[in-house]
Amino acid sequence: MLKIIIADDHAVVRRGLRQILLDQYAGAFIEEVADAEALISKVMSENWDVVISDINMPGRSGLDALKQIRLTHLYLPVLILSIHTEEHYAMRVLKAGASGYLSKDSASEELIVAVQKVLLGKKYFSPYVIEQLANNIDTDFSKQAYECLSNREFDVMKLLASGKSVSYIAEKLSLSVTTISTYRTRVMTKTGLSSNSELTKYAIENQLL
């Protein structure tokens, strides 16, 4: 029996993904969890054929969960879903060890194809991502500053650029205010910016918001 676990903090999204999967795999066992901690716990305690996880959840992110899963389950297929465009997240997801990346907007058309592919031990990425991979070979020197940020720094940068306060970000990411302030300092240093308003302008210019 095919066993699939879905991690997303929105129940309506989980139900939608479940229905898409059951339409194709009527006899599948599908578990739902709402955050990364629950996902990691389930993966560590049970056997699964495919993991489907949102990239942004309360507390630890989907990428955090992916990295933890990869420490003990090197070959477990993990598909990452996001509302964000492939341009800004797909490469990060690939480098973190995901089996594939899907935009939630295209999940209804691509999810089953992606699942079928990763079950065969292959990776699923759109033609756009494949093109990006080809274009990025030996071109690290041309990276934008934001591409040099860690995944957590990138998350903090986007929240700061969208006008969120340090205290709000700390609560959202389940981290301390001091930790978020440290991330903010790193972001400013790596991007060469000095204020949140400059960060907002930079994010808009690079289509990160």
C-alpha positions in Angstrom: 0.0 0.0 0.0 1.3 3.4 -1.0 2.0 5.6 2.0 2.1 9.4 1.6 2.4 12.1 4.2 1.3 15.7 3.5 2.7 18.6 5.6 0.9 22.0 5.3 -0.4 24.4 7.9 -3.6 25.1 5.9 -6.2 22.3 6.2 -7.9 23.3 3.0 -4.6 22.8 1.1 -4.1 19.4 2.7 -7.6 18.3 1.8 -7.1 19.5 -1.8 -3.8 17.6 -2.2 -5.3 14.5 -0.6 -8.2 14.5 -3.1 -5.9 14.8 -6.0 -3.8 11.9 -4.8 -6.8 9.7 -4.0 -8.2 10.3 -7.4 -5.1 8.6 -8.8 -4.2 6.2 -5.9 -7.6 5.1 -4.5 -6.0 2.7 -2.1 -3.3 4.9 -0.7 -2.8 5.7 3.0 -2.5 9.4 3.3 -1.5 11.1 6.6 -1.8 14.9 7.2 0.3 17.1 9.6 0.3 20.8 10.1 3.9 21.7 10.9 7.5 20.6 10.4 8.0 19.1 13.8 5.1 16.8 13.4 6.4 15.9 9.9 9.8 15.0 11.2 8.3 13.0 14.1 6.2 10.9 11.7 9.0 10.3 9.2 11.3 9.2 12.0 8.7 6.8 13.5 7.1 5.3 10.4 7.9 4.2 6.9 6.7 6.4 4.0 6.8 6.2 0.2 6.5 10.0 -0.5 6.7 13.1 1.6 4.9 16.3 0.3 5.7 19.4 2.3 4.9 23.1 2.2 8.1 25.3 2.3 6.6 27.8 4.8 5.0 26.6 8.0 4.9 27.9 11.6 8.1 27.3 13.4 10.6 25.3 11.4 10.3 25.6 7.6 9.8 22.8 5.1 13.5 23.2 4.2 14.5 22.7 7.8 12.4 19.5 7.9 13.9 18.4 4.6 17.5 18.8 6.0 16.5 16.8 9.1 14.9 14.0 7.1 17.9 13.7 4.8 20.2 13.0 7.8 18.5 9.6 8.2 16.4 9.0 5.1 18.7 9.8 2.2 16.5 8.3 -0.5 13.0 9.1 0.7 11.3 11.1 -2.0 10.4 14.6 -0.7 8.4 17.0 -2.8 8.4 20.6 -1.7 5.4 22.9 -2.5 5.3 26.6 -2.3 3.3 29.7 -3.3 6.6 31.3 -4.3 7.8 31.3 -7.9 10.4 28.8 -9.0 12.8 31.6 -9.8 13.5 32.3 -6.1 13.1 29.0 -4.3 13.6 26.0 -6.7 17.4 26.2 -6.7 17.4 26.4 -2.9 15.1 23.4 -2.6 17.2 21.4 -5.1 20.4 22.1 -3.2 18.8 21.1 0.1 18.1 17.6 -1.3 14.5 17.7 -2.4 13.2 15.3 -5.0 11.2 18.0 -6.7 9.6 21.4 -6.4 6.0 22.4 -7.3 4.2 25.7 -7.2 0.9 25.4 -5.5 -0.7 27.1 -8.5 0.3 24.2 -10.7 -0.1 21.4 -8.2 -3.5 20.2 -9.6 -1.9 19.6 -13.0 1.6 18.5 -11.9 1.3 16.7 -8.6 0.6 13.2 -9.9 3.3 13.4 -12.6 5.7 14.5 -9.9 4.8 11.7 -7.5 5.0 9.1 -10.3 8.5 10.4 -11.2 9.9 10.5 -7.7 8.5 7.0 -6.9 10.8 5.8 -9.7 13.8 7.4 -8.0 13.9 10.4 -10.3 13.6 14.1 -9.6 10.8 16.3 -10.8 11.5 19.9 -11.8 9.9 22.0 -14.4 11.6 23.0 -17.7 12.3 26.4 -16.2 14.3 24.9 -13.3 16.2 22.6 -15.7 17.1 25.6 -17.7 18.2 27.5 -14.6 20.4 24.5 -13.7 22.1 24.6 -17.0 22.6 28.4 -16.9 24.0 28.2 -13.4 26.8 25.8 -14.1 30.1 27.5 -13.2 28.4 30.9 -12.8 28.6 31.4 -9.0 30.5 34.6 -9.6 27.4 36.2 -11.1 25.1 35.5 -8.2 22.8 38.2 -6.9 23.5 39.1 -3.2 20.2 37.5 -2.0 21.3 34.2 -3.6 24.2 34.1 -1.1 21.8 34.2 1.9 21.1 31.1 3.9 17.5 29.8 3.7 16.7 31.3 7.1 18.3 34.6 6.2 16.3 34.7 3.0 13.1 34.1 4.9 13.9 36.9 7.4 14.9 39.2 4.6 11.6 38.8 2.8 9.6 39.4 6.0 11.6 42.5 6.8 11.2 43.8 3.3 7.4 43.3 3.5 7.3 45.6 6.5 7.2 43.0 9.3 8.8 43.9 12.7 11.5 41.9 14.3 9.2 40.9 17.1 6.5 39.7 14.6 9.1 37.7 12.7 10.4 36.1 15.9 6.9 35.0 16.8 6.2 33.7 13.3 9.4 31.7 13.1 9.3 30.6 16.7 12.7 32.2 17.3 13.9 34.8 19.8 14.0 38.5 19.0 17.8 38.4 19.5 18.2 35.6 17.0 16.1 37.5 14.4 18.1 40.7 15.0 21.3 38.6 14.3 19.8 37.4 11.1 18.9 40.9 10.1 22.5 42.0 10.7 23.7 39.2 8.5 21.2 40.1 5.7 22.3 43.7 5.8 25.9 42.8 5.7 25.6 40.4 2.8 23.4 42.6 0.7 25.3 45.8 1.5 22.1 47.6 2.6 21.7 49.6 5.8 17.9 50.0 6.4 14.6 48.2 6.1 13.4 50.7 3.5 16.5 50.0 1.3 15.7 46.3 1.8 12.2 46.8 0.6 13.3 48.6 -2.5 15.9 45.9 -3.1 13.3 43.1 -2.8 10.9 44.9 -5.1 13.6 45.5 -7.7 14.6 41.8 -7.7 10.9 40.7 -7.7 11.2 39.0 -4.3 7.9 40.3 -3.0 
